[in-house]
């Protein structure tokens, strides 16, 4: 499996430098902060319409998904927003595909980094496996101080949000919002290109009631609000979002033969 538009920062040399300190948590955190700041600079990353109460209330950030750098950049954004208001090291609970943990996408030697950053595996082939990760998220939210935030790519794979239909969206985002009682925060993340300005626009939050049994209306609403955020780019940021360009591997939705 190849990485799609991953940052040039993720080189063998840089990975070796991390492996040298992987057992020293203090040094590892310092290195992670250095990398996060560098990523934000490399992508000239800017965010818009972030809720005013984001630093005081918990949210489930649910963005579209267009490159393999999406999660690292979002984790970096989260650190930048939260490190001045939290005494603890800011962790963003990230739901990631299992390939991140079996040595396919990320070397197994770097698993301590994923653990430190609270990146958690989701077995998309097993309902039980997905539920177990969601239970871990619930336990994490309930222990310790809040706010706590989550990042999930509701599409479950790299794909153009404008081609999605509700039945192709994963249930986990909305099940989590229902169980935890915290809102989903939709956002449109433009396709990341290193060395150019990159932006994310947040949409209006979505609350899922405890009594909800059918997630399809909320999945449809999420798609609509992400697309609304995409259409608002020019008004909000001063220029339109760049056109999405996917390689052949990612042009097919996973339920129809993609990954």
C-alpha positions in Angstrom: 0.0 0.0 0.0 1.4 3.4 -1.0 0.9 6.7 0.8 -1.1 9.3 -1.1 0.3 12.8 -1.0 2.1 12.1 2.3 4.5 14.8 3.6 8.1 14.8 2.5 8.9 15.2 6.2 8.2 11.5 6.7 11.5 10.2 5.5 13.6 7.1 6.6 16.2 9.5 8.2 13.5 11.3 10.3 12.0 8.0 11.3 15.4 6.7 12.5 15.9 9.9 14.6 12.5 9.2 16.3 13.4 5.5 16.9 16.5 6.6 18.8 14.3 8.3 21.4 11.1 6.2 21.2 11.6 4.9 24.7 12.1 8.3 26.3 8.6 9.8 26.6 9.8 13.3 27.5 12.2 13.5 24.5 9.5 11.9 22.3 7.0 14.5 23.2 9.5 17.3 22.5 10.3 15.8 19.1 6.6 15.4 18.4 6.0 19.1 19.2 8.8 20.1 16.9 7.4 18.0 14.1 3.9 19.4 14.6 5.1 23.0 14.4 7.1 22.2 11.3 4.1 20.5 9.6 1.9 23.6 10.2 4.6 25.7 8.6 5.2 23.4 5.7 1.5 23.4 4.9 0.9 27.0 5.8 -2.1 25.7 7.6 -5.0 28.0 8.6 -8.4 27.2 10.2 -11.7 29.1 10.0 -15.0 29.1 11.8 -13.7 27.1 14.7 -16.4 27.3 17.5 -15.6 29.8 20.1 -16.1 27.2 22.8 -13.8 24.6 21.2 -11.2 25.0 24.0 -13.7 24.5 26.7 -16.2 22.0 25.3 -15.6 18.5 23.8 -16.3 17.8 20.1 -16.0 15.0 17.6 -14.2 16.6 14.7 -15.4 14.8 11.5 -13.7 16.0 8.4 -13.6 14.8 4.8 -10.5 12.8 3.9 -8.3 13.5 0.8 -4.6 12.6 1.7 -2.6 10.5 4.1 -1.3 13.8 5.6 -4.7 14.7 6.9 -4.4 13.1 10.3 -0.8 14.4 11.1 -1.8 17.9 10.1 -5.0 17.8 12.1 -3.1 16.5 15.2 -0.7 19.3 14.7 -3.5 21.8 14.4 -5.0 20.4 17.6 -1.7 20.9 19.5 -1.5 24.5 18.4 -5.0 25.3 19.5 -5.0 23.4 22.8 -1.5 23.5 24.3 -1.9 26.9 25.9 -5.2 26.0 27.6 -4.3 22.5 28.9 -1.8 21.6 31.5 -1.4 18.1 30.2 0.1 17.1 26.8 -2.8 17.7 24.3 -4.1 14.3 23.0 -6.6 14.2 20.2 -8.2 10.7 20.1 -7.8 9.7 16.5 -9.7 6.8 14.9 -7.3 5.2 12.3 -7.5 2.3 10.0 -5.8 -0.9 11.1 -3.1 -0.6 8.5 -1.5 2.0 10.6 -0.8 -0.6 13.2 0.2 -3.7 11.2 3.3 -2.3 9.6 1.7 -1.6 6.3 1.4 2.2 6.5 3.6 2.9 9.5 6.6 0.8 10.8 5.6 -1.2 13.9 8.6 0.4 15.7 6.8 3.7 15.7 3.7 2.3 17.6 4.8 4.2 20.8 4.3 7.4 18.9 0.8 6.5 17.9 0.1 5.5 21.5 1.4 8.8 22.8 -0.8 10.7 20.3 -3.8 8.6 21.1 -4.2 7.2 17.6 -6.4 4.1 17.9 -7.0 1.3 15.5 -10.4 0.6 14.0 -11.0 -2.9 12.4 -13.3 -1.9 9.6 -13.9 -5.6 8.7 -15.3 -6.4 12.2 -18.3 -4.8 13.9 -16.9 -6.1 17.2 -13.5 -4.5 16.5 -15.1 -1.1 15.8 -17.3 -1.2 18.9 -14.3 -2.0 21.0 -12.5 1.1 19.9 -15.6 3.2 20.4 -15.8 1.8 24.0 -12.2 2.9 24.6 -13.1 6.3 23.4 -16.0 6.4 25.9 -13.7 5.3 28.8 -11.1 7.9 27.8 -13.7 10.7 27.8 -15.0 9.8 31.2 -11.6 9.7 32.9 -9.7 12.8 33.8 -10.4 16.5 33.0 -12.3 17.8 30.0 -12.5 19.1 27.3 -11.4 16.1 25.2 -11.7 15.9 21.5 -11.9 13.2 18.9 -10.9 13.0 15.2 -12.7 10.7 12.8 -12.9 10.5 9.1 -16.5 9.7 8.7 -16.1 8.5 5.1 -13.7 5.8 6.3 -11.4 6.3 3.4 -9.9 8.8 1.0 -12.7 9.9 -1.4 -14.4 13.0 -2.8 -17.1 14.2 -0.4 -19.2 15.5 -3.3 -19.7 11.9 -4.5 -20.8 10.5 -1.2 -24.2 9.2 -0.3 -25.4 8.6 3.3 -25.3 4.8 3.1 -21.6 4.9 2.3 -20.7 6.9 5.4 -19.5 5.0 8.5 -21.9 4.8 11.5 -19.2 5.2 14.1 -19.1 9.0 14.1 -22.8 9.3 14.9 -22.9 6.4 17.3 -20.1 8.0 19.3 -21.9 11.3 19.4 -25.1 9.6 20.6 -23.3 7.6 23.3 -20.9 10.3 24.5 -23.5 13.1 24.3 -21.1 15.5 22.5 -21.6 17.2 19.1 -20.1 16.2 15.8 -18.1 19.1 14.3 -18.2 18.9 10.5 -15.4 20.4 8.5 -14.1 20.6 5.0 -10.3 20.1 4.7 -9.0 21.1 1.3 -6.7 18.6 -0.4 -3.3 19.2 1.3 -0.4 20.3 -0.9 3.0 20.8 0.7 4.5 24.3 0.3 1.2 26.0 -0.4 -1.4 27.6 1.8 -3.8 24.9 3.1 -7.1 25.6 4.9 -9.9 24.0 6.8 -13.4 25.5 7.3 -15.6 24.2 10.1 -19.3 23.9 9.8 -22.2 24.0 12.2 -22.1 21.3 14.9 -24.5 18.4 14.8 -26.1 16.9 17.9 -27.3 13.3 17.8 -30.0 12.5 20.4 -29.7 9.6 22.8 -33.0 8.2 21.4 -31.6 8.0 17.8 -32.0 4.7 16.1 -31.4 5.7 12.5 -28.2 7.5 11.7 -28.9 8.0 8.0 -30.5 11.5 8.5 -27.5 12.6 10.5 -25.0 11.2 7.9 -26.9 13.1 5.2 -26.8 16.3 7.3 -23.0 15.8 7.8 -22.4 15.5 4.1 -24.5 18.6 3.5 -22.6 20.6 6.1 -19.2 19.6 4.9 -20.1 20.5 1.3 -21.6 23.8 2.6 -18.2 24.5 4.3 -16.5 23.7 0.9 -18.8 26.1 -0.9 -18.1 28.8 1.7 -14.4 28.8 1.2 -14.2 31.8 -1.1 -16.4 33.9 1.2 -14.6 32.8 4.4 -11.0 32.5 3.3 -10.8 34.9 0.3 -10.3 32.2 -2.4 -11.9 28.9 -3.5 -10.8 25.6 -2.2 -8.4 23.9 -4.6 -9.8 21.3 -6.9 -9.7 17.8 -5.6 -7.5 15.4 -7.6 -7.4 11.7 -6.6 -5.2 9.0 -8.0 -6.8 5.9 -9.6 -6.6 3.9 -6.4 -8.8 6.4 -4.6 -11.2 7.3 -7.2 -13.4 4.3 -6.5 -15.4 4.2 -3.2 -14.4 1.3 -1.0 -17.9 -0.3 -1.1 -17.5 -0.5 -4.9 -14.1 -2.0 -5.1 -11.9 0.8 -3.5 -9.9 0.6 -0.2 
